[in-house]
Amino acid sequence: MTASMFSTGHELRLLQCGREFFPALAHAIDASTIEVRLETYIFHFDTSGSEIAHALCRAGQRGVRVYLLMDGVGSPEVPQEWQLRFNDAGVQWHRFSPLGHLGLLIPMRWRRLHRKLCVVDGQVAFCGGINILDDLLDPVFGSLESPRFDFSVRVTGPLVADVLRAMVQFWRRLLFTRQMKQLAFHSARQAWETEGDSLLLASVEPDSSAGGAKAGASAALVLRDNVRNRASIERAYRKAIAMARHEVVIANAYFLPGGKLRRALEFAARRGVRVRLLIQGRYEYFMQYHAARPVLHSLLEAGVEIYEYRAGFLHAKVALVDGCWATVGSSNLDPLSLLLAREANIVVENAQFANQLLDRLQAAISEHSVPMNMDRHAARPWTQHVMDWVAYGTMRLLLFLTGKRY
């Protein structure tokens, strides 16, 4: 990414886990007067999810335009009760690319909506890795003993317009595709061009006058999709790591970097940069856990410090470089995120914000993590190594079927 992608005048608030994120999100929705747009991979109607769903309904009932977009895999169904509530309140909602009868047997269906974005009244945006899902609940494992470790950012300033534009464009595309299946081309095109969801872009200017110590923060929105932004997020990481002089800290839930990114980390460590990785230490999913293990040995050999988070499930997708560059978003450093999914990260150049994130990560490393030792990693039972390579090989095969190189 280039310097021209950044704009100044942002106020940023780092939000850790659902206990900080959900109240801030609900408050912003309840204060809305014009429009709310929300995109998420998982929308689960648990305690936290119901809180946000109620806020969306309240907004719709007072005349606010509300658009909710959920992924068709992460959010497999909307309870009938909530379908009726959304419809009665005027909430426009849609599930992106439901699997259908053949499910994930169709490689095109692996392209998921994984980004977590919200824009309220064109003035406030949220971007991060937190789904609409209670911190102490997992759709697969049920109740959790400890909350997920994850982050989001609340932002005001010029960047909000970029987030809004991306969300409007994607909604329009989905609307057009859906109507093309139901109507003749001319009538669908007309409905697309006259859709009222474009009004906010023309009528609301983002607020760039917010005060406070972080009001001048420089930031950029970095998207990943399968058209114009295929490698934008990975390039942003590689450029920041290549320019690092002192320190790189990365916390990533599903860590399986491609060759270029892995070599960037190894080269940084070998030239004297302190590189620390915080990865999942608690077993969650077979593929994501085991496929990452074969690449860790070369990182350890290069001098990269690797820590396994043990307090709960690590879900964060954040990084910082030299105390002045930071990113928070939805993108894992694995093939699913970097090659297939729609992702969104915010990149920040601001020392105060970066240091806030560093404080949170250092606490997680020192208080809740265990350092990985190269000898112990190599001396694990042979069954563990077999599972590692089976998972890694399967991941490579699946990528081959999609025609992707990683």
C-alpha positions as CSV (number, residue, x, y, z in Angstrom):
1,M,0.0,0.0,0.0
2,T,1.1,3.5,-0.7
3,A,1.2,6.7,1.3
4,S,-1.7,8.1,-0.9
5,M,-4.0,5.5,0.6
6,F,-3.7,7.0,4.1
7,S,-5.7,10.0,5.4
8,T,-5.3,11.9,8.6
9,G,-7.7,13.3,11.1
10,H,-8.9,10.1,12.7
11,E,-10.0,9.4,16.2
12,L,-9.5,5.7,17.0
13,R,-10.7,3.6,19.9
14,L,-9.3,0.1,20.4
15,L,-11.9,-2.3,21.7
16,Q,-10.8,-5.6,23.2
17,C,-13.2,-8.6,23.2
18,G,-17.0,-8.4,23.3
19,R,-17.1,-6.8,26.7
20,E,-15.9,-3.6,25.1
21,F,-17.1,-4.0,21.5
22,F,-20.8,-4.9,22.0
23,P,-21.7,-1.9,24.2
24,A,-19.9,0.5,21.9
25,L,-21.6,-1.0,18.8
26,A,-25.1,-1.0,20.4
27,H,-24.6,2.6,21.6
28,A,-23.7,3.7,18.1
29,I,-26.7,1.9,16.6
30,D,-29.1,3.4,19.2
31,A,-27.8,6.9,18.4
32,S,-28.3,6.5,14.6
33,T,-30.7,8.8,12.8
34,I,-30.1,8.0,9.1
35,E,-28.6,4.6,8.3
36,V,-26.9,1.6,9.8
37,R,-24.9,-1.0,7.8
38,L,-23.5,-4.1,9.4
39,E,-21.5,-6.9,7.9
40,T,-20.3,-10.0,9.8
41,Y,-19.3,-13.6,9.3
42,I,-21.2,-14.9,12.3
43,F,-24.4,-13.5,13.6
44,H,-25.5,-15.7,16.5
45,F,-28.7,-14.9,18.3
46,D,-27.3,-15.5,21.8
47,T,-27.2,-12.9,24.6
48,S,-24.8,-10.6,22.9
49,G,-26.2,-11.2,19.4
50,S,-29.7,-10.5,20.6
51,E,-28.6,-7.2,22.1
52,I,-27.3,-6.1,18.7
53,A,-30.4,-7.5,16.9
54,H,-32.7,-5.6,19.2
55,A,-30.7,-2.4,18.6
56,L,-31.0,-2.9,14.8
57,C,-34.8,-3.4,15.2
58,R,-35.1,-0.3,17.3
59,A,-33.3,1.7,14.7
60,G,-35.5,0.4,11.9
61,Q,-38.7,1.1,13.9
62,R,-37.7,4.8,14.2
63,G,-37.2,5.1,10.5
64,V,-33.4,4.5,10.2
65,R,-32.4,2.5,7.1
66,V,-30.8,-0.7,8.3
67,Y,-28.9,-3.2,6.2
68,L,-27.6,-6.4,7.7
69,L,-25.3,-8.8,5.8
70,M,-24.2,-12.2,7.2
71,D,-22.2,-15.0,5.7
72,G,-24.2,-18.0,4.7
73,V,-21.7,-20.4,6.3
74,G,-20.8,-18.5,9.5
75,S,-24.5,-17.7,9.9
76,P,-26.3,-20.8,8.7
77,E,-29.8,-19.7,9.5
78,V,-31.8,-16.8,11.1
79,P,-34.4,-18.0,13.6
80,Q,-37.9,-17.6,12.4
81,E,-38.7,-15.3,15.3
82,W,-35.9,-12.9,14.3
83,Q,-36.9,-13.1,10.6
84,L,-40.3,-11.8,11.6
85,R,-38.8,-9.1,13.9
86,F,-36.4,-7.9,11.3
87,N,-39.1,-7.8,8.6
88,D,-41.6,-6.0,10.9
89,A,-38.9,-3.4,11.8
90,G,-37.9,-2.8,8.2
91,V,-34.4,-4.3,8.6
92,Q,-33.1,-5.3,5.2
93,W,-31.1,-8.5,5.8
94,H,-29.3,-11.0,3.6
95,R,-27.2,-14.1,3.9
96,F,-24.3,-14.2,1.6
97,S,-23.8,-17.3,-0.6
98,P,-25.7,-20.0,1.4
99,L,-24.1,-23.4,0.7
100,G,-27.1,-25.2,-0.9
101,H,-27.3,-29.0,-1.4
102,L,-23.7,-29.6,-2.5
103,G,-22.2,-27.4,0.2
104,L,-18.5,-26.9,0.2
105,L,-18.0,-29.5,-2.6
106,I,-18.1,-26.5,-5.0
107,P,-14.8,-24.7,-4.7
108,M,-16.4,-21.3,-5.6
109,R,-18.4,-21.6,-2.4
110,W,-15.2,-21.4,-0.4
111,R,-15.1,-17.7,-1.1
112,R,-16.7,-16.4,2.1
113,L,-17.7,-13.0,3.5
114,H,-15.3,-12.9,6.5
115,R,-15.0,-9.1,7.1
116,K,-16.6,-7.5,10.2
117,L,-17.7,-3.9,9.4
118,C,-20.3,-1.4,10.6
119,V,-21.0,2.2,9.6
120,V,-23.5,4.3,11.4
121,D,-24.8,7.5,9.8
122,G,-21.7,7.8,7.6
123,Q,-19.9,9.2,10.7
124,V,-18.7,6.2,12.8
125,A,-17.2,2.9,11.6
126,F,-16.2,-0.3,13.3
127,C,-13.7,-2.7,11.8
128,G,-12.0,-5.8,13.4
129,G,-12.2,-9.5,14.0
130,I,-15.1,-9.8,16.4
131,N,-18.2,-11.6,15.2
132,I,-21.7,-11.0,16.6
133,L,-21.2,-13.9,19.0
134,D,-20.9,-14.0,22.7
135,D,-17.4,-14.2,24.0
136,L,-18.2,-17.2,26.1
137,L,-20.0,-19.2,23.4
138,D,-18.8,-21.2,20.4
139,P,-21.2,-22.6,17.7
140,V,-19.2,-25.9,17.7
141,F,-17.9,-26.2,21.3
142,G,-20.8,-24.6,23.2
143,S,-20.0,-22.7,26.4
144,L,-16.4,-21.6,26.9
145,E,-14.5,-21.2,30.2
146,S,-12.6,-18.1,29.1
147,P,-13.5,-15.3,26.6
148,R,-12.0,-15.2,23.1
149,F,-9.1,-12.8,22.7
150,D,-10.0,-10.5,19.9
151,F,-10.1,-6.8,18.8
152,S,-12.0,-4.2,16.9
153,V,-11.6,-0.5,16.3
154,R,-14.1,2.3,16.5
155,V,-13.1,5.1,14.1
156,T,-14.3,8.5,13.1
157,G,-12.8,10.6,10.3
158,P,-12.3,10.4,6.6
159,L,-11.8,6.6,6.6
160,V,-15.5,6.1,7.4
161,A,-16.4,7.2,3.9
162,D,-14.1,4.4,2.5
163,V,-15.8,1.8,4.7
164,L,-19.2,3.0,3.7
165,R,-18.4,3.0,0.0
166,A,-17.1,-0.6,0.2
167,M,-20.2,-1.7,2.0
168,V,-22.6,0.1,-0.4
169,Q,-20.9,-1.3,-3.5
170,F,-21.1,-4.9,-2.2
171,W,-24.7,-4.6,-1.2
172,R,-25.6,-3.2,-4.6
173,R,-23.8,-6.1,-6.3
174,L,-25.7,-8.6,-4.2
175,L,-29.0,-6.8,-4.9
176,F,-28.3,-6.7,-8.6
177,T,-27.3,-10.4,-8.7
178,R,-30.5,-11.4,-6.8
179,Q,-32.8,-9.3,-8.9
180,M,-31.2,-10.6,-12.1
181,K,-32.3,-14.1,-11.1
182,Q,-35.9,-12.9,-10.7
183,L,-36.4,-10.1,-13.3
184,A,-35.5,-9.2,-16.8
185,F,-32.2,-7.4,-17.2
186,H,-33.7,-3.9,-17.8
187,S,-35.9,-3.9,-14.8
188,A,-33.2,-5.3,-12.5
189,R,-30.7,-2.7,-13.8
190,Q,-33.3,0.1,-13.1
191,A,-33.9,-1.1,-9.6
192,W,-30.2,-1.3,-8.9
193,E,-29.6,2.3,-10.1
194,T,-32.5,3.8,-8.2
195,E,-31.9,1.9,-4.9
196,G,-32.1,4.3,-2.0
197,D,-29.0,3.0,-0.3
198,S,-26.8,5.3,-2.3
199,L,-28.3,8.4,-0.7
200,L,-26.0,8.5,2.3
201,L,-22.9,8.6,0.2
202,A,-24.1,11.7,-1.5
203,S,-25.6,13.5,1.5
204,V,-23.4,12.8,4.5
205,E,-19.8,13.9,4.8
206,P,-17.6,12.0,7.3
207,D,-16.7,13.9,10.5
208,S,-13.0,14.7,10.5
209,S,-13.1,17.2,13.3
210,A,-13.1,14.9,16.3
211,G,-10.9,16.1,19.0
212,G,-8.6,14.3,21.5
213,A,-5.1,13.0,21.5
214,K,-5.7,10.6,18.6
215,A,-7.7,13.0,16.4
216,G,-4.8,13.3,14.0
217,A,-4.1,9.6,13.5
218,S,-3.2,8.5,10.0
219,A,-5.1,5.4,8.8
220,A,-6.2,3.5,5.8
221,L,-8.8,0.8,5.0
222,V,-7.3,-2.3,3.3
223,L,-9.7,-4.7,1.6
224,R,-9.2,-8.2,0.2
225,D,-11.5,-9.5,-2.5
226,N,-11.2,-11.7,-5.6
227,V,-11.2,-8.8,-8.1
228,R,-9.1,-5.7,-7.5
229,N,-7.7,-6.4,-4.1
230,R,-6.4,-9.9,-4.3
231,A,-3.2,-9.4,-2.3
232,S,-3.7,-6.0,-0.7
233,I,-3.6,-7.1,3.0
234,E,-0.7,-9.5,2.5
235,R,1.3,-6.8,0.7
236,A,0.6,-4.3,3.6
237,Y,2.0,-6.9,6.0
238,R,5.1,-7.6,3.9
239,K,5.9,-4.0,3.4
240,A,5.6,-3.1,7.1
241,I,7.8,-6.1,8.0
242,A,10.4,-5.3,5.4
243,M,10.7,-1.8,6.8
244,A,10.9,-2.9,10.5
245,R,14.0,-1.9,12.4
246,H,13.3,-2.9,16.0
247,E,10.2,-4.9,16.6
248,V,7.4,-6.9,14.9
249,V,4.5,-8.3,17.0
250,I,1.8,-10.4,15.4
251,A,-1.2,-12.0,17.0
252,N,-3.1,-14.2,14.5
253,A,-5.7,-16.9,15.1
254,Y,-5.1,-19.2,12.1
255,F,-1.5,-18.7,11.2
256,L,-0.3,-20.4,8.0
257,P,1.6,-17.7,6.0
258,G,2.7,-18.3,2.4
259,G,6.3,-18.4,1.4
260,K,6.8,-14.7,0.8
261,L,5.3,-13.6,4.1
262,R,7.1,-16.4,6.0
263,R,10.5,-15.3,4.4
264,A,9.8,-11.7,5.3
265,L,9.4,-12.7,9.0
266,E,12.6,-14.8,8.8
267,F,14.7,-12.1,7.1
268,A,13.5,-9.6,9.7
269,A,14.5,-11.8,12.6
270,R,17.9,-12.5,11.0
271,R,18.7,-8.9,10.6
272,G,18.2,-8.2,14.3
273,V,14.5,-7.3,14.5
274,R,12.7,-8.8,17.4
275,V,9.8,-10.8,15.9
276,R,7.2,-12.2,18.2
277,L,4.2,-14.3,17.1
278,L,1.2,-15.0,19.3
279,I,-0.7,-18.0,18.0
280,Q,-3.4,-20.4,19.2
281,G,-2.2,-22.7,21.9
282,R,-5.6,-24.4,22.5
283,Y,-6.8,-26.9,20.0
284,E,-9.8,-25.6,18.0
285,Y,-10.1,-27.0,14.5
286,F,-8.0,-29.8,13.1
287,M,-7.0,-28.1,9.8
288,Q,-6.2,-24.7,11.1
289,Y,-4.3,-26.0,14.2
290,H,-2.2,-28.8,12.6
291,A,-1.6,-27.3,9.1
292,A,0.3,-24.4,10.7
293,R,2.8,-26.5,12.6
294,P,5.1,-27.6,9.7
295,V,6.0,-23.9,9.0
296,L,6.8,-23.0,12.6
297,H,10.2,-24.9,12.7
298,S,11.9,-22.6,10.1
299,L,10.6,-19.5,11.9
300,L,12.0,-20.7,15.2
301,E,15.3,-21.5,13.5
302,A,15.5,-17.9,12.1
303,G,15.1,-16.5,15.7
304,V,11.4,-15.7,15.6
305,E,9.8,-15.9,19.1
306,I,6.5,-17.9,19.1
307,Y,4.1,-17.9,21.9
308,E,1.0,-20.1,22.3
309,Y,-2.0,-18.4,23.9
310,R,-3.5,-20.8,26.5
311,A,-6.1,-18.7,28.4
312,G,-8.8,-19.3,25.8
313,F,-9.3,-19.3,22.1
314,L,-7.2,-16.7,20.3
315,H,-9.3,-15.0,17.6
316,A,-7.3,-11.8,17.1
317,K,-5.9,-10.7,13.7
318,V,-3.6,-7.8,14.7
319,A,0.0,-6.7,14.3
320,L,2.3,-3.8,15.1
321,V,5.7,-2.7,13.8
322,D,8.3,-0.4,15.6
323,G,5.7,1.1,17.9
324,C,4.2,3.3,15.1
325,W,2.5,1.0,12.5
326,A,-0.5,-1.2,13.5
327,T,-3.3,-3.2,11.9
328,V,-6.5,-4.5,13.2
329,G,-9.0,-6.5,11.1
330,S,-10.6,-9.7,10.1
331,S,-7.9,-11.3,8.0
332,N,-6.0,-14.3,9.3
333,L,-2.6,-15.0,7.8
334,D,-3.7,-18.2,6.2
335,P,-4.8,-19.3,2.7
336,L,-8.5,-19.0,3.4
337,S,-8.2,-15.3,4.3
338,L,-5.4,-14.3,2.0
339,L,-6.6,-16.1,-1.1
340,L,-10.4,-16.7,-0.9
341,A,-12.3,-14.6,1.6
342,R,-13.5,-11.0,1.6
343,E,-11.6,-9.4,4.4
344,A,-11.1,-5.9,5.8
345,N,-8.3,-4.4,7.9
346,I,-7.6,-1.0,9.2
347,V,-3.9,0.1,9.1
348,V,-2.9,2.8,11.4
349,E,0.3,4.9,11.6
350,N,0.1,6.4,15.0
351,A,2.4,5.7,18.0
352,Q,-0.3,6.2,20.7
353,F,-2.6,3.7,19.1
354,A,0.2,1.2,18.4
355,N,1.4,1.4,22.0
356,Q,-2.1,0.7,23.3
357,L,-2.2,-2.4,21.2
358,L,1.3,-3.4,22.3
359,D,0.3,-3.1,25.9
360,R,-2.6,-5.5,25.3
361,L,-0.5,-8.0,23.4
362,Q,2.4,-7.9,25.9
363,A,0.0,-8.7,28.7
364,A,-1.4,-11.6,26.7
365,I,2.1,-12.9,26.0
366,S,3.5,-12.5,29.6
367,E,0.4,-13.6,31.5
368,H,-1.5,-16.1,29.3
369,S,1.0,-17.7,26.9
370,V,3.7,-20.3,26.8
371,P,6.8,-19.8,24.6
372,M,7.4,-22.5,22.0
373,N,10.7,-24.3,22.2
374,M,12.3,-25.6,19.0
375,D,13.6,-28.8,20.6
376,R,10.2,-29.6,22.3
377,H,8.4,-28.8,19.1
378,A,10.6,-31.2,17.1
379,A,10.4,-33.9,19.9
380,R,6.6,-34.1,19.9
381,P,5.1,-37.6,19.4
382,W,5.3,-38.9,15.8
383,T,1.5,-39.0,15.7
384,Q,1.4,-35.2,16.1
385,H,3.8,-34.8,13.2
386,V,1.8,-37.1,11.0
387,M,-1.4,-35.1,11.7
388,D,0.6,-31.9,11.0
389,W,1.6,-33.0,7.6
390,V,-1.8,-34.6,6.7
391,A,-3.4,-31.3,7.5
392,Y,-0.8,-29.3,5.6
393,G,-1.0,-31.6,2.6
394,T,-4.8,-31.4,2.6
395,M,-4.7,-27.6,2.7
396,R,-2.3,-27.5,-0.3
397,L,-4.5,-29.9,-2.2
398,L,-7.6,-27.8,-1.6
399,L,-5.7,-24.8,-2.8
400,F,-4.7,-26.6,-5.9
401,L,-8.4,-27.4,-6.6
402,T,-9.2,-23.7,-6.5
403,G,-6.4,-22.9,-8.9
404,K,-4.6,-20.8,-6.2
405,R,-0.9,-20.6,-5.6
406,Y,0.3,-19.8,-2.1
